[in-house]
Amino acid sequence: MENFNYQLFMIMNVTPDSPLWVIELAMFLAKQAINIIPVVLLIAWLWVPRRELVIKTLLALVFGVILAKTLGTIFPHVRPFIQGAGYQLLGHANTPSFPSNHGTGAFTFALAFLLWGPLSLGMFFMAWALGIAWSRVYLGVHWPMDMAGAFMVALISCFLTQWIWSLWGRSFLANSEKIYHRVFILPIKKSWVKY
């Protein structure tokens, strides 16, 4: 498996001959694209009332972060640039690479929309997540298996969330909305945000 991981990394990794526009696209995806998550969730809560989707996505992201950090601690794996593999164009600390935290966040977010949101948005966000995953391998800070692990963590996180939601979700949603209505009463009355 390690040999396959290495060979796949060498196929995907940037080279001195890589076009500048591809490098710039990868840099954007690797560093900035993840910032869409809080923006989309804020819009979904305040203006497009999809609050169940927002809460379930946030819960899945929390599970994802906890699982990814736990796996990284139990099964630490060094990053490609520590092993001297390929080229690295993105600065990164020498932290465990498996599973990718960026990949976990992106895949969890995308899967949440595929499972609980509009399918078209879910498909768009899955393409976006795959772009983030590719970019971090391309720029030399992750192995391909780090991204496969991140996808598995995201799946597990979404299934855990669905199980928790089936037990306590409805009451949690109702209480969250009550708090929101009290705190945001003025913006709601002014129609700046949705009830």
Rosetta blueprint (number, residue, H / E / L):
1 M L
2 E H
3 N H
4 F H
5 N H
6 Y H
7 Q H
8 L H
9 F H
10 M H
11 I H
12 M H
13 N L
14 V L
15 T L
16 P L
17 D L
18 S L
19 P L
20 L H
21 W H
22 V H
23 I H
24 E H
25 L H
26 A H
27 M H
28 F H
29 L H
30 A H
31 K H
32 Q L
33 A H
34 I H
35 N H
36 I H
37 I H
38 P H
39 V H
40 V H
41 L H
42 L H
43 I H
44 A H
45 W H
46 L H
47 W L
48 V L
49 P L
50 R L
51 R H
52 E H
53 L H
54 V H
55 I H
56 K H
57 T H
58 L H
59 L H
60 A H
61 L H
62 V H
63 F H
64 G H
65 V H
66 I H
67 L H
68 A H
69 K H
70 T H
71 L H
72 G H
73 T H
74 I H
75 F L
76 P L
77 H L
78 V L
79 R L
80 P L
81 F L
82 I L
83 Q L
84 G L
85 A L
86 G L
87 Y L
88 Q L
89 L L
90 L L
91 G L
92 H L
93 A L
94 N L
95 T L
96 P L
97 S L
98 F L
99 P L
100 S L
101 N H
102 H H
103 G H
104 T H
105 G H
106 A H
107 F H
108 T H
109 F H
110 A H
111 L H
112 A H
113 F H
114 L H
115 L H
116 W H
117 G L
118 P L
119 L H
120 S H
121 L H
122 G H
123 M H
124 F H
125 F H
126 M H
127 A H
128 W H
129 A H
130 L H
131 G H
132 I H
133 A H
134 W H
135 S H
136 R H
137 V H
138 Y H
139 L L
140 G L
141 V L
142 H L
143 W L
144 P H
145 M H
146 D H
147 M H
148 A H
149 G H
150 A H
151 F H
152 M H
153 V H
154 A H
155 L H
156 I H
157 S H
158 C H
159 F H
160 L H
161 T H
162 Q H
163 W H
164 I H
165 W H
166 S H
167 L H
168 W H
169 G H
170 R H
171 S H
172 F H
173 L H
174 A H
175 N H
176 S H
177 E H
178 K H
179 I H
180 Y H
181 H H
182 R H
183 V H
184 F L
185 I H
186 L H
187 P H
188 I H
189 K H
190 K L
191 S L
192 W L
193 V L
194 K L
195 Y L
